[in-house]
Amino acid sequence: MLPVSLRLEHDHGVTTDPRGEVICIVRLVTQVTTAEFRSLASKLPERIREHNLTLVAAGVAFYAFLALVPALIATVSIYGLVADPNDVKRLVKDVGSSLPVEVQNFLVFQLTSIVNANRAGVTTTAVIAIALALWSASGGMAALITAIHVAYEKDEPKGFVVKRGKALILSLGAIAFLGVVAFFIVAVRPLLEHAGLGMPGRIVLDILGWLVLAAVVIVGIGLLYRFAVKDRLGFLTLGTVSSMVFWVVVSGLFAAYTANFASYGKTYGALASIVVLLLWLWLSSLAVLIGAEIDGTREA
């Protein structure tokens, strides 16, 4: 039987330091034996077919699309209580540079509309609006939690309150992670860029920026796996690392494909942005679920 999971040693804890993250990932990969890789390669395709993972990912993408605008409303509204909501738009432009142009334009357009309408401040109406937006956004997270249980071959909690409560908590956690990334981009990074680092310093800064983003993604996926599935041990696993790598590579390749080869605008006209966004959400869901399948295969 394969080991349950590869975990960081207790004295290391969970870290978002880029250098520590790279060291932990290297250690994780080197601890996986050749025999385990062969066993994983033989079992994983069968599990993906058995669970109809591409179809499940399509369902998650659909619910994520329905939850996207409410999630943006909740994010901008909560962030706007303590800072400038326009920073969220800057975050999408900076972090979304690897995303397809249609996805970037769709997100920026929606965020612009939300920011322009979000001027009420802290009022009862604003609190109710945030609560309703969070409730709607948690529907997409609930679908993802269900899909992760399918990948792990685990039973979901049967109580509606438990299931929805978990989805709400994870949705709030996702918004909090977005806030951390936003702080790095709109606050820390500009200060470092104007510190007279020169061209070598800027290159190093860009590399560190992507490493920090990768660390945040890994931590986010790890928390999602950890709290979505009951009694699951481990945090930084082969599945979380594989999911992050797969998502980054697929997003970059898909962005290059839509920018240079695809003609969605000619085929779908005004619906091109929605089609590309749905495809990207499907690929992103598939990346997260494949990572869960990898861990589920190793824990079986």
Backbone as a ProteinNet text record, in pm:
[ID]
protein_1_A
[PRIMARY]
MLPVSLRLEHDHGVTTDPRGEVICIVRLVTQVTTAEFRSLASKLPERIREHNLTLVAAGVAFYAFLALVPALIATVSIYGLVADPNDVKRLVKDVGSSLPVEVQNFLVFQLTSIVNANRAGVTTTAVIAIALALWSASGGMAALITAIHVAYEKDEPKGFVVKRGKALILSLGAIAFLGVVAFFIVAVRPLLEHAGLGMPGRIVLDILGWLVLAAVVIVGIGLLYRFAVKDRLGFLTLGTVSSMVFWVVVSGLFAAYTANFASYGKTYGALASIVVLLLWLWLSSLAVLIGAEIDGTREA
[TERTIARY]
85.4	0	88.2	49	128.6	113.5	211.7	201.6	88.1	30.2	-88	-58.1	46	84	221.4	283.3	412.5	388.6	427.3	402.2	533.4	524.7	642.1	671.4	797.7	834.7	774.8	745.7	677.8	755.7	888.4	967	973	928.7	926.4	795.9	685.3	556.5	517.7	413.4	367.7	425.9	488.8	556.1	515.4	513.1	488.4	613.5	728.3	854.3	893.8	923.9	951.8	1066.1	1176	1289.5	1253.5	1185.2	1142.1	1044.7	956.6	859.1	929.6	1030.3	1104	1174.5	1237.7	1307.9	1210.7	1092.2	993.7	943.7	923.2	874.7	979.4	1106.2	1212.8	1221.1	1213.3	1219.4	1101.8	983.9	864	878.6	924.1	935.6	1042	1154.7	1263.6	1228.7	1132.4	1095.1	1001.8	944	856	942.3	927.6	1012.8	965.6	1054.9	1020.2	902.7	899.7	790.3	656.2	657.6	534.1	487.3	581.7	545.9	485	542.1	488.2	348.7	330.6	199.6	97.4	140.3	51.4	14.9	112.9	88.5	-6.5	-5.2	-93	-234.9	-249.4	-380.1	-454.8	-380.5	-445.2	-538.7	-495.8	-588.1	-717.3	-706.6	-825.3	-921.2	-867.1	-952.4	-1018.6	-944.2	-1000.7	-1117.9	-1101.3	-1211.8	-1327.9	-1297.5	-1401.2	-1486.1	-1421.2	-1492.1	-1547.2	-1528.9	-1574.8	-1526.1	-1396.4	-1342.9	-1360.7	-1348.4	-1366.3	-1509.5	-1606.8	-1747	-1773.5	-1715.8	-1730.8	-1669.4	-1551	-1486.5	-1572.4	-1642.9	-1731.6	-1845.5	-1898.9	-2003.1	-1952.7	-1832.2	-1772.1	-1751.4	-1704.7	-1682.4	-1812.4	-1922.4	-2052.3	-2095.1	-2087.4	-2125.6	-2028.8	-1901	-1803.9	-1836.6	-1881.1	-1919.1	-2038.4	-2138.5	-2255	-2216	-2113.4	-2072.9	-1969.3	-1916.9	-1803.4	-1838.4	-1947	-1982.6	-2018.1	-2100.5	-2121.4	-1992.2	-1898.4	-1769.8	-1692	-1694.5	-1627.2	-1692.3	-1827.4	-1899.3	-1859	-1856.5	-1819	-1675.5	-1584.4	-1443.3	-1424.8	-1482.2	-1467.6	-1534.1	-1650.5	-1722.5	-1646.9	-1595.2	-1519.3	-1388.4	-1317.1	-1190.4	-1212.5	-1326.7	-1355.1	-1381.6	-1409.3	-1431.8	-1302	-1187.8	-1060.9	-959.2	-984.6	-886.2	-958.2	-878.3	-932.1	-972.3	-1101.5	-1144.8	-1074.9	-1025.1	-955.3	-829.7	-777.1	-659.9	-690.7	-817.3	-854.2	-842.5	-881.2	-865.9	-719.2	-633.1	-490.6	-436.8	-490.7	-450.4	-481.7	-602.6	-641.7	-551.8	-519.6	-434.5	-293.5	-240.6	-104.1	-95.7	-178.6	-174.4	-228.8	-328.9	-392.5	-317.6	-191.7	-115.7	-96.7	-104.9	-89.8	-222.6	-331.5	-463	-497.4	-591.1	-636	-687.5	-665.5	-705.2	-855	-934.3	-1079	-1118.6	-1048.9	-1077.7	-1040	-922.2	-881.5	-982.9	-1022.8	-1117.4	-1251.2	-1298.3	-1425.5	-1417.4	-1309.1	-1295	-1280.7	-1199.1	-1179.2	-1309.7	-1386.3	-1514.1	-1610.6	-1620.6	-1709.8	-1664	-1532.5	-1481	-1501.4	-1484.4	-1507	-1650.7	-1744.5	-1886	-1915.2	-1854.7	-1878.6	-1818	-1693.8	-1625.7	-1701.5	-1748.2	-1822.2	-1952.6	-2011	-2137.1	-2116.1	-1992.8	-1963.8	-1913.1	-2003.6	-1965.5	-2042.8	-2110.9	-2201.1	-2131.3	-2012.8	-1945.1	-2008.5	-1986.1	-2038	-2179.9	-2277	-2418.1	-2486.4	-2607.5	-2683.1	-2706.8	-2735.9	-2758.2	-2632.8	-2517.4	-2391.7	-2363.2	-2389.1	-2365.5	-2456.2	-2583.3	-2676.9	-2633.3	-2589	-2544	-2422.9	-2328.7	-2210.4	-2250.8	-2343.5	-2388.3	-2454.3	-2539.9	-2605.9	-2505.5	-2406	-2304.3	-2220.2	-2185.5	-2108.7	-2187.7	-2317.2	-2401.4	-2406.1	-2421.1	-2425.5	-2290.5	-2182	-2048.4	-2013.9	-2066.8	-2035.4	-2093.8	-2188.3	-2241.9	-2134.9	-2048.4	-1938	-1840.4	-1811.8	-1722.3	-1784.5	-1915.6	-1983.5	-1971.5	-1984.2	-1968.7	-1826.1	-1727.5	-1588	-1562.9	-1620	-1604	-1662	-1780.4	-1841.6	-1750.6	-1692.4	-1604.4	-1478.8	-1425.2	-1306.3	-1338.4	-1457.2	-1498	-1507.5	-1554.1	-1558.3	-1417.2	-1322.8	-1185	-1121	-1152.7	-1095.9	-1173.9	-1289.8	-1378.9	-1419.7	-1457.8	-1504.6	-1650.7	-1722.4	-1861.7	-1868.1	-1957.1	-1977.4	-2056.8	-2042.8	-2133	-2277.6	-2368.3	-2507.3	-2588.3	-2545.1	-2620.4	-2599.7	-2708.3	-2699.1	-2621.3	-2643.4	-2577.2	-2426.2	-2383.5	-2239.6	-2177.1	-2244	-2190.8	-2181.9	-2289.4	-2289	-2197.8	-2191.2	-2101.8	-1956.9	-1919.1	-1783	-1754.1	-1852	-1834.6	-1819.8	-1896.7	-1887.2	-1750.9	-1702.9	-1573.7	-1461.5	-1465.6	-1362.7	-1371.9	-1492.5	-1508.3	-1446.3	-1470.6	-1407.8	-1256	-1208.7	-1065.2	-1004.7	-1076.7	-1027.9	-1018.4	-1117.6	-1114.7	-997.1	-971	-858.2	-725.6	-711	-590	-574.7	-685.9	-681.1	-633.2	-675.6	-631	-481.4	-424.9	-280.5	-204.1	-249	-182.8	-196.9	-315.2	-337.1	-243.5	-222.8	-132.4	9.2	53.5	189.6	205.4	103.1	114.1	98.6	-0.8	-32.4	42.8	106.5	174.9	324.5	359.9	499.8	577.9	522.2	596.1	631.4	538.1	575.9	686.8	686.9	792.9	928.7	932.6	1058.7	1103.6	1007	1041.6	1102.9	1065.8	1118.7	1233.3	1291.9	1401.3	1537.6	1540.9	1666.8	1738.8	1664.8	1725.3	1798.7	1763.4	1825	1761.7	1809.8	1751.7	1768.4	1888.8	1901	1804.7	1789.6	1697.9	1554.1	1515.9	1379.6	1354.7	1455.9	1441.7	1423.1	1507.2	1495.3	1358.6	1310.2	1180.1	1068.1	1076.9	975.2	974.9	1095.3	1104.9	1046.4	1082.3	1028.5	877.3	828.3	683.5	610.6	663.3	600.6	615.6	729.5	747.1	648	626.5	528.7	388.9	356.7	226	209.7	315.2	309.6	291	361.2	346.7	204.1	145.2	7.6	-89.5	-67.6	-154.7	-144.7	-21.9	-3.7	-71.1	-50.8	-113.7	-265.8	-317.6	-461.8	-518.7	-453.7	-500	-485.3	-373.9	-353.5	-461.3	-497.3	-604.9	-738.4	-760.7	-885	-895.5	-789.9	-791.2	-805.2	-732	-726.7	-862	-933.7	-1058.4	-1182.3	-1166.9	-1282.3	-1313.5	-1209.6	-1226.1	-1196.6	-1290	-1274.2	-1167	-1092.3	-990.1	-878.8	-857.1	-746.7	-622.1	-513.2	-388.5	-296.8	-207.6	-110.2	-154.7	-57	-86.9	-17.5	113.8	191.7	215.7	141.4	147.9	184.5	205.9	235	117	-3.9	-122.3	-130.2	-100.4	-107.1	-1.8	118.7	225.6	190.6	141.7	105	-8.1	-103.3	-216.1	-169.3	-80.5	-28.7	47.8	137.1	216.9	125.6	29.5	-62.3	-142.6	-190.1	-270	-188.1	-65	19.9	51.5	90.7	127.4	7.1	-105	-223.8	-276.4	-276.9	-323.4	-235.1	-102.9	-11.4	-27.8	-38.2	-55.2	-189.5	-293.7	-425.6	-428.6	-361.6	-353.8	-280.5	-169.8	-95.3	-177.8	-252.4	-334.5	-445.3	-516.7	-625.4	-574.3	-450.8	-396.6	-342	-295.3	-223.2	-289.1	-370.6	-421.6	-574.5	-640.5	-785.6	-855.9	-979	-1060.9	-1199.9	-1204.6	-1333.1	-1422.2	-1359.2	-1438.4	-1516.7	-1454.6	-1523.1	-1631.6	-1605.8	-1700.7	-1818.4	-1789.1	-1893	-1936.5	-1866.6	-1906.4	-1900.6	-2012.5	-2016.8	-2002.8	-2024.8	-2015.4	-1873.3	-1777.2	-1641.5	-1581	-1597.4	-1538.9	-1595.6	-1727.3	-1790.8	-1741.7	-1728.6	-1682	-1539.4	-1452	-1312.7	-1305.3	-1385.3	-1386.2	-1431	-1535.3	-1582.6	-1477.4	-1408.5	-1302.3	-1188.9	-1151.9	-1044.4	-1087.8	-1213.3	-1263.1	-1264.6	-1297	-1296.2	-1155	-1058.1	-919	-868.6	-905.6	-863	-924.7	-1053.5	-1119.6	-1054.6	-1022.1	-957.9	-821.7	-747.9	-617.3	-631.7	-728	-749.6	-793.5	-881.8	-934.2	-829.9	-743.9	-637.1	-542.3	-512.1	-430.6	-496.6	-628.6	-701.3	-699.8	-710.8	-704.3	-568.2	-463	-327.4	-315.8	-361.1	-354.2	-447.6	-566.8	-660	-604	-533.6	-470.7	-363.2	-285	-176	-227.2	-346.4	-402.2	-487.3	-517.3	-604.9	-535.2
-119.9	0	123.8	223.5	345.6	425.3	506	587.8	687.8	722.4	809.9	941.3	1007.4	1133.3	1172	1258.8	1313.2	1445.4	1454.1	1576.6	1643.9	1772	1844	1800.5	1798.5	1765.5	1868.6	1825.5	1912.5	2040.4	2029.3	2148	2246.8	2211.1	2307.4	2383.5	2316.1	2382.7	2417.1	2501.9	2547.9	2684.6	2702.8	2828.2	2880.5	3012.4	3075.8	3147	3121.4	3178.7	3109.1	3182.8	3119.4	3020	3054.8	2962.9	2834.9	2852	2735.1	2651.2	2716.4	2643.5	2558.9	2617.1	2542.7	2423	2442.7	2333.4	2221.5	2259.8	2159.6	2082.2	2149.9	2083.7	1986.1	2029.6	1940.9	1818.3	1838.8	1727.1	1632	1689.9	1609.4	1519.9	1579.9	1504.3	1396	1426.9	1329.7	1213.9	1232.8	1125.2	1023.9	1060.7	967.9	873.6	745	647	622	561.6	526.7	430	336.5	239.1	308.8	409.5	483.1	558.4	618.3	690	594.2	475.2	377.2	333.6	308.9	268.6	379.8	503.9	618.3	635.6	619.8	636.9	531.3	414	307.3	320	371.9	378.9	509.3	618.6	748.7	757.7	716.7	726.3	647.4	531.4	449.2	520.8	583.6	657.9	777.1	845.6	961.8	919	806.3	755.6	707.2	637.2	582.4	693.3	803.4	914	1015.6	989.1	1085.7	1226.8	1237.9	1360.5	1481.9	1460.9	1574.5	1626	1534.9	1576.4	1643.2	1588.8	1649.6	1789.4	1804.6	1936	2035	1986.3	2074.1	2124.2	2036.3	2078.9	2181.4	2159.5	2256.1	2390.7	2386	2510.1	2587.1	2515	2580.8	2650.8	2580	2641.2	2753.5	2737.5	2844.2	2968.3	2947.8	3061.5	3134.7	3059.4	3122.5	3196.9	3145.3	3206.2	3315.9	3333.9	3423.6	3568	3618.6	3758.7	3784.1	3698.4	3718.9	3715.4	3627.8	3622.6	3752.2	3808	3935.6	4047.2	4046	4147.4	4137.3	4014.3	3996.3	4041.3	4005.1	4041.7	4192.5	4258.7	4403.7	4473.2	4424.3	4487.7	4475.1	4354.4	4334.6	4412	4403.2	4474.9	4625.5	4670.6	4814	4871.7	4786.1	4834.6	4880.9	4830.7	4862.6	4924.5	4922.2	4973.6	5017.9	5054.2	5101.3	4981.9	4970.4	4857	4852.6	4967.6	4968	4881.3	4854.1	4767.1	4627.2	4584.5	4451.3	4446.2	4554.6	4559.2	4550.1	4621.7	4616.5	4476.1	4407.7	4270.5	4179.8	4192.7	4107.6	4133	4258.9	4291.2	4235.8	4241.6	4195.9	4043.5	3985.5	3840.8	3769.1	3831.3	3766.5	3778.9	3819.8	3836.6	3704.2	3592.7	3462	3403	3474.6	3424.7	3469.5	3400.7	3446.3	3589.3	3665	3805.4	3819.5	3727.1	3735.4	3723.8	3637.6	3621.5	3748.6	3804	3928.5	4039.2	4055.2	4162.1	4143.1	4018	3991.1	4027.5	3984.1	4011.1	4160.3	4228.7	4372.3	4448.7	4410.4	4476.3	4458.3	4335.4	4310.4	4385.6	4384.5	4454.3	4604.8	4661	4804.6	4841.1	4760.6	4786.3	4776.2	4674.2	4654.8	4768	4806.9	4914.1	5045.4	5076.5	5200.8	5204.6	5086.7	5081.4	5063.8	5040	5007.7	5131.7	5222.2	5347.4	5371.3	5267.5	5289.8	5291.3	5230.3	5222.2	5114.9	5125.9	5026.9	5065.1	5001.6	5024.3	4888.7	4892.5	4767.9	4705.8	4790.8	4742	4675.4	4737	4680.3	4545.9	4534.9	4408.3	4298.8	4332.6	4234.7	4193.6	4291.5	4261.9	4169.9	4194.3	4108.9	3967.1	3956.5	3824.8	3747.2	3814.5	3748.9	3708.8	3795.3	3764.3	3644.7	3640.3	3526.7	3397	3405.2	3286.3	3233.3	3325.3	3285.3	3230.7	3297.5	3253.2	3117.1	3086	2957.4	2840.1	2867.1	2759.6	2698.1	2780.1	2728.8	2648.9	2697.4	2623.9	2491.9	2489.5	2365.4	2261.1	2304.5	2211.9	2156.3	2241.8	2196.8	2098.3	2123.1	2031	1894.3	1893.9	1767.3	1692.8	1765.1	1702.1	1646.8	1715.8	1667.4	1539	1531.5	1407.4	1292	1321.1	1218.6	1169.4	1264.2	1227.4	1143.8	1176.2	1102.7	975.3	958.5	846.1	847.3	964.8	983.6	1028.4	996.1	1038.9	1182.2	1260	1398	1402.7	1511.5	1531	1539	1474.1	1468.1	1589.8	1658.7	1774.5	1895.9	1962.1	2079.8	2191.8	2209	2317.5	2295.8	2171.9	2142.2	2165.9	2115.6	2130.3	2276.9	2351.2	2491.7	2575.2	2539.5	2612.5	2597.3	2474.4	2450.5	2529.3	2533.6	2608.8	2757.8	2810.4	2953.1	2985.1	2898.5	2922.8	2920	2822	2814.4	2930.6	2979.3	3097.2	3220	3237.5	3348.2	3332.6	3208.7	3185	3221.6	3191.1	3227.4	3378.6	3450.4	3596.9	3651	3588.3	3631.4	3610	3496.7	3471.7	3574.7	3610.2	3713.7	3846	3873.9	3996	3996.2	3879.8	3869.7	3897.9	3835.8	3857.7	4003.1	4060.8	4201.2	4292.8	4262.8	4345.1	4340	4220.4	4206.9	4288.3	4283.4	4347.8	4499.1	4545.7	4688.8	4766.3	4699.9	4771.4	4742.1	4613.6	4577.9	4592.3	4540.3	4538.7	4678.1	4776.3	4910.3	4972.7	4947.3	5001.4	4944.9	4815	4752.4	4798.9	4822.4	4865.6	5005.4	5088.9	5225	5237.4	5124.2	5126.6	5131.2	5156	5165.3	5033.5	4928.2	4795.7	4772.9	4849.9	4828.7	4711.6	4688.4	4580.5	4442.7	4406.2	4274.5	4259.6	4366.7	4361.4	4342.2	4406.5	4390.4	4247.7	4187	4048.8	3955.7	3976.8	3896.5	3917.4	4041.6	4072.9	4001.6	3999.2	3929.8	3779.7	3721.9	3579.4	3551.5	3636.2	3618.7	3635.8	3727.8	3749.2	3624.1	3557.3	3434.8	3321.6	3317.9	3216.4	3235.3	3362.1	3391	3351.1	3383.9	3346.4	3194.7	3122.6	2976.8	2923.1	2985	2942.7	2964.3	3079.5	3108.6	3009.2	2976.9	2880.7	2743.4	2700.7	2570.4	2567.6	2673.6	2679.3	2679.2	2755.3	2759.6	2623.5	2554	2421.1	2322.1	2333.3	2245.4	2262.6	2387.9	2413.8	2361.9	2378.8	2329	2177.9	2105.3	1959.9	1920.9	1993.1	1956.4	1971.2	2079.7	2106.4	2060.6	2031.6	1984.3	1839	1758.6	1615.1	1583.8	1517.4	1484.3	1377.9	1391.2	1293.5	1279.4	1381.6	1374.6	1430.9	1355.6	1397.6	1459.6	1543.5	1603.3	1737.7	1815.1	1948.9	1971.2	1973.2	1985.8	1846.5	1808.7	1673.4	1677.4	1560.3	1551.2	1603.3	1583	1631.2	1782.5	1850.4	1996.6	2057	2000.9	2050.4	2024.7	1904.7	1871.2	1960.4	1988.4	2073.5	2214	2269.8	2403.8	2410.4	2311.2	2308.8	2293.5	2202.8	2178.5	2303.8	2372.9	2494.3	2603.9	2625.7	2730.3	2698.6	2574.1	2536.1	2543.4	2488.2	2486.1	2626.8	2710.9	2848.6	2924.2	2906	2972.7	2924.7	2793	2738.7	2779.1	2778.5	2816.8	2964.2	3047.7	3190.1	3211.2	3139.5	3151.1	3101.1	2993.7	2938.1	3034.8	3089.9	3181.8	3310.7	3350.4	3475.4	3460.6	3341.1	3326.1	3234.1	3139.7	3040.2	3034.3	3048.7	3032.7	3153.9	3131	3239.6	3234.5	3240.4	3232.8	3351.5	3467.2	3585.2	3565.8	3502.2	3478.6	3373.2	3274.7	3164.2	3199.5	3261.9	3286	3431.8	3522.1	3661.7	3722.3	3782.2	3849.5	3752.2	3623.1	3523.3	3469.6	3520.9	3466.9	3473.1	3585.5	3600.3	3497.3	3472.9	3376.4	3235.4	3202.1	3068.7	3045	3142.6	3128.6	3119.5	3200.3	3195.8	3059	3003.6	2871.1	2764.3	2773.2	2676.9	2686.5	2810.7	2828	2777.8	2803.2	2751.9	2598.8	2539.8	2393.8	2339.4	2401.9	2357.9	2376.4	2487.7	2512.8	2409.9	2380.7	2279	2143.2	2112.3	1984.5	1974.8	2086.4	2086.3	2055.5	2119.5	2095.9	1952.3	1900.1	1765.2	1657.7	1680.9	1584.6	1575.4	1690.3	1687.6	1606.3	1622.3	1543.8	1395.5	1363	1223.7	1163.1	1242.3	1192.2	1156.7	1246.6	1218.8	1103.8	1102	992.8	858.3	853.7	730.6	685	778.6	743.6	705.7	757.2	724.3	598.8	547.6	429.8	304.2
0	0	0	-72.8	-79.8	47.6	86.4	206.4	195.1	310	310.9	244.4	281.4	216.7	263.3	188.4	228.8	296.6	421.9	497.7	534.6	557.2	605.1	747.1	783.1	918.9	1013.5	1134.7	1229.7	1257.6	1260.8	1295.6	1181.3	1059.6	950.2	946.1	978.3	972.9	831.4	817.2	686.5	661.4	547.1	517.8	383.1	369.5	240.2	191.1	258.7	211.4	82.2	-25.1	-153.8	-149.8	-81.1	-77	-2.6	112	186.5	108.3	30.5	-50.6	-155.6	-222.4	-324.5	-262.6	-146.6	-79.3	-43	9.2	48.1	-73.3	-184.9	-306	-357.4	-361	-406.2	-316.7	-186.2	-92.6	-113.9	-137.4	-159.3	-281.8	-393.3	-517.4	-506.3	-442.5	-433.4	-341.5	-249.5	-159.4	-225.6	-339.6	-411.3	-493.9	-470.5	-536.9	-680	-758.5	-896.8	-900.8	-806.8	-802.3	-778.4	-690.6	-664.1	-787.9	-860.1	-982.3	-1084.5	-1097.1	-1192	-1150.7	-1021.6	-972.1	-993.3	-968.3	-986.9	-1133.3	-1221.8	-1365.8	-1419.8	-1360.4	-1408.7	-1353.8	-1230.7	-1166.3	-1196.7	-1214.9	-1228	-1348.5	-1469.7	-1583.6	-1562.9	-1498.7	-1473	-1378.2	-1274.1	-1179.3	-1247.7	-1333.5	-1402.7	-1490.8	-1560.4	-1643.4	-1556.8	-1450.4	-1363	-1300.1	-1263.3	-1198.6	-1297.9	-1429.1	-1530.7	-1496.4	-1471.3	-1414.3	-1506.2	-1637.2	-1727.8	-1722.3	-1708.7	-1698	-1563.7	-1456.9	-1324	-1322.9	-1386.3	-1393.4	-1471.6	-1575.7	-1651.3	-1562.8	-1478.3	-1385.1	-1285.5	-1234	-1141.6	-1211.1	-1337.4	-1413.3	-1431.7	-1457.3	-1475.1	-1346.6	-1234.1	-1106.5	-1068.7	-1103.1	-1076.7	-1158.7	-1282.3	-1366.3	-1306.8	-1258.5	-1195.6	-1068	-998.3	-871.5	-888.9	-1011.1	-1030.8	-999	-1057.6	-1034.7	-888	-823.2	-679.3	-598.1	-637.9	-566.9	-585.2	-706.8	-730.9	-649.8	-644	-565.4	-418.7	-365.1	-224.8	-199.9	-290.7	-274.2	-274.7	-374.9	-385.4	-266.9	-225.3	-115	16	44.1	168	162.9	50.3	37.2	43.8	-10.8	-11.2	126.1	225.2	361.2	426.6	378.9	444.3	349.4	220.1	124.4	-2.1	-102.8	-229.9	-315.4	-352.4	-435.7	-571.3	-618.6	-747.2	-744.4	-623.5	-612.8	-663.5	-648.9	-697.2	-849.1	-917.1	-1062.5	-1101.6	-1027.6	-1055.5	-1032.5	-929.3	-901.2	-1019.4	-1074.4	-1187.2	-1307.8	-1333.3	-1448.3	-1431.8	-1308.4	-1285.5	-1277.1	-1190.7	-1172.9	-1295.5	-1362.6	-1475.8	-1605.7	-1601.6	-1725.8	-1799.9	-1727.1	-1790.9	-1836.5	-1809.7	-1848	-1989.2	-2053.5	-2185.8	-2180.9	-2288	-2292	-2269.2	-2325.2	-2307.6	-2160.8	-2087.7	-1945.6	-1869.7	-1900.3	-1835.8	-1861.5	-1987.9	-2021.9	-1951.6	-1944.3	-1877.4	-1729.3	-1663.2	-1520.2	-1492.3	-1573.3	-1553	-1576.6	-1679.4	-1706.8	-1589.3	-1538.5	-1425.6	-1301.3	-1276.6	-1159.1	-1169	-1288.1	-1307.2	-1274.8	-1321.1	-1293.6	-1144.8	-1080.6	-937.4	-856.2	-890.1	-815.9	-829.7	-950.5	-971.8	-892.8	-868.7	-794.6	-645.3	-604	-464.4	-391.5	-358.3	-292.6	-163.7	-114	-1.6	133.4	145	272.6	360.4	493.8	587	625.1	565.5	595.4	607.9	661.7	673.6	537	438.3	302.5	247.3	272.9	223.9	288.4	419.3	489.5	434.3	411.2	355.6	215.2	136.4	-0.3	1.6	94	104.6	144.5	241.1	285.7	171.8	94.8	-17.6	-125	-150	-249.6	-205.9	-76.4	-25.6	-35.7	-5.7	-15.2	-159.3	-253.8	-394.1	-439.9	-396.5	-436.3	-378.5	-260.3	-197.9	-275.2	-366.1	-448.9	-536.7	-593.1	-673.1	-589	-466.9	-377.8	-335.6	-313.3	-274.9	-385.7	-511.5	-623.8	-629	-602.1	-603.1	-489.9	-372.5	-259.6	-294	-357.1	-399.8	-496.5	-592.1	-690.5	-624.3	-525	-455	-378.8	-320.9	-254.4	-354.2	-475.5	-579.6	-610.3	-623.2	-655.2	-544.5	-419.2	-305.9	-272.6	-338.7	-309.6	-162.7	-115.6	21.2	19	126.7	138.6	188.9	128.8	171.9	301.1	379.2	493.7	445.5	516.3	471.2	513.2	616.6	663.8	574.3	537.1	451.2	519.9	649	722.3	723.2	745.1	748.9	611.7	506.6	371.2	331	352.9	311.4	399.4	528.5	618	578.1	540.1	493.6	366.4	275.4	151.2	178.8	273.5	308.2	368.9	458.8	522.9	419.8	329.3	227.2	128.8	102	15.9	81.2	210.1	282.6	284.2	298.1	294.3	160.8	51.5	-81.4	-96.8	-43.1	-49.1	32.7	148.7	231.8	158.6	88.5	11.5	-99.2	-162	-265.1	-206.3	-83.3	-17.4	8.8	46.2	68.9	-59.3	-169.1	-297.5	-340.4	-318.3	-354.1	-277.3	-148.2	-67.3	-122.5	-161.8	-215.9	-343.8	-431.1	-562.1	-552.1	-475.6	-475.9	-368.8	-274.1	-166.7	-163.2	-145.2	-127.9	-257.1	-367.2	-492.9	-544.1	-544.7	-590.5	-507.1	-374.8	-289.8	-328.8	-356.1	-395.8	-533.5	-624	-759.3	-760.1	-662.7	-655.5	-556.1	-519.7	-422.4	-489.1	-620.4	-691.7	-705.4	-733.5	-742.4	-874.3	-978.4	-1108.8	-1181.8	-1303.4	-1385.1	-1321.6	-1269.2	-1204.2	-1086.9	-1010.7	-897.5	-940.9	-1051.7	-1102.4	-1150.9	-1214.1	-1259.2	-1139.6	-1037.3	-915.8	-851.6	-852.3	-794.5	-868.5	-1002.2	-1080.4	-1049.7	-1038.6	-1007	-868.9	-771.1	-636.3	-634.4	-718.7	-725.8	-770.6	-873.4	-921.5	-821.2	-749.1	-646	-531.9	-492.8	-387.9	-433.9	-560.4	-613.8	-615.1	-656.3	-656	-514.6	-418	-278.6	-229.7	-265	-223.2	-286	-414.3	-482.6	-416.6	-386.4	-322.5	-185.8	-108.1	24	10.1	-87	-107.6	-144.7	-239.8	-279.8	-164.6	-90.5	23.7	128.8	158.3	254.4	202.3	72.4	12.3	28.7	-6.7	9.3	156.7	241.5	383.7	451	423	493.2	416.7	287.7	211.3	243.1	269.1	291.3	437.3	502.3	643.9	663	772	812	709.4	629.7	534.9	601	598.7	660.7	557.3	603.6	513.5	462.3	416.5	365.7	233	235.2	111.6	57.8	-45.4	-98.8	-246.1	-301.1	-443.6	-525.6	-476.1	-545.9	-551.5	-440.8	-440.1	-532.5	-529.3	-616.7	-763	-793	-930.8	-979.9	-894.3	-932.2	-965.8	-883	-908.5	-1040	-1061.9	-1184.8	-1306	-1297.4	-1407.9	-1439.5	-1336	-1356.7	-1423.6	-1376.7	-1433.6	-1580	-1607.5	-1744	-1837.2	-1795.4	-1880.7	-1904.5	-1801	-1818.1	-1916.2	-1903.8	-1995.6	-2138.7	-2157.2	-2292.4	-2351.8	-2270.7	-2319.9	-2357.9	-2277.9	-2311.2	-2443.1	-2462.5	-2588	-2705.8	-2684.4	-2792.6	-2833.3	-2734.2	-2767.2	-2829.4	-2793.9	-2846.3	-2987.6	-3023.9	-3150.6	-3252.8	-3206.6	-3300.3	-3306.5	-3192.1	-3189	-3249.3	-3294.6	-3350.8	-3289.7	-3157.3	-3088.6	-3123	-3147.5	-3181.6	-3310.4	-3410.1	-3537.3	-3523.2	-3438.6	-3424.7	-3335.2	-3220.2	-3120.6	-3110.9	-3176.8	-3176	-3037.2	-2993.1	-2863.1	-2746.4	-2771.2	-2664.3	-2646.2	-2723	-2719.7	-2579.8	-2510.3	-2376.6	-2280.4	-2289.4	-2200.3	-2230.5	-2358.4	-2398.2	-2349.2	-2371.9	-2328	-2175.9	-2106.1	-1960.2	-1909.9	-1969.9	-1930.2	-1955.9	-2070.2	-2099.3	-1997.1	-1961.6	-1863.6	-1726	-1686.9	-1559.8	-1560.1	-1675.5	-1685.8	-1668.6	-1736.2	-1723.9	-1580.8	-1516.9	-1379	-1284.7	-1303	-1220.2	-1240.3	-1365.2	-1395.4	-1327.9	-1323.4	-1256.8	-1108.2	-1043.5	-900.3	-875.1	-959.6	-939.4	-970.8	-1069.1	-1097.7	-979.3	-916.9	-796.3	-685.7	-669.9	-570.9	-606.2	-735.4	-778.3	-746.4	-765.7	-735.9	-589.1	-502.1	-359.2	-321.5	-384.7	-356	-397.1	-509.1	-555	-457.4	-407	-314.9	-176.3	-140.6	-9.2	-13.4	-132.5	-143.7	-92.2
[MASK]
++++++++++++++++++++++++++++++++++++++++++++++++++++++++++++++++++++++++++++++++++++++++++++++++++++++++++++++++++++++++++++++++++++++++++++++++++++++++++++++++++++++++++++++++++++++++++++++++++++++++++++++++++++++++++++++++++++++++++++++++++++++++++++++++++++++++++++++++++++++++++++++++++++++++++++

